[in-house]
Amino acid sequence: MQKCPKCIGFGSDSSNFCSICGTKMEPLAFINCECGKQLVPGTKYCHVCGKKQKIKKEKKNEK
């Protein structure tokens, strides 16, 4: 389930537009578990095999 970036609406993972305000919703970029299941980004544990997922942190450019 994905949240609309503009309002309080939600849509299915395959939704292209919010059903409340009509804002275009970007598709979710899934991550893959070693067991082969696709997981929503931010998932800490696979709901199928229970394996802990590695969370990639973005590095900030320090100047």
Residue, then its C-alpha position, 0 to 999 in steps of 0.5 A: m500500500q502506498k500513501c499519496p504524496k499530496c493528501i491523506g489518500f492511499g492506493s494499492d501498490s499498483s495504483n497510478f493515481c490517488s483515488i481521492c485527489g487524482t495526484k500521480m503516484e510513483p510506483l514502489a521500487f521493491i527490494n528482493c529477499e534472498c528467498g525470492k519474494q519482493l518486499v516493500p522498501g524499509t522492510k526489516y524482516c521478510h514476511v515469508c522466510g523471516k530473514k533480516q533485510k540489509i538496510k541501505k543508507e544514503k550517504k550525505n555529501e559533506k563539503 
